[in-house]
């Protein structure tokens, strides 16, 4: 499974670690991903997501997964969340 946030699309960054002697070695900065379960009352079901801690804070701030999914860019969210967004739109009649 790739290290990818399902809501924000954050991926690992690559770069070089540069020593005092100017030796360069490749490195990866991995996102801080956590598994989190959310209940979606509109669909009456639980969803388990792999999110970055920043995305978890955003969901808490906005007041739920459904609001965060509607606010997120369709290019960045995962296929699972895209299907969830379509179901929410159908349920709301948007």
Secondary structure, 3 states (H helix, E strand, C coil): CCCCCCCCCCCCEEEEEECCCCCEEEEEECCCEEEEEEEECCCCEEEEEEEEHHHHHHHHHHCCHHHHHHHCCCCCCCHHHHHHHHHHHHHHCC
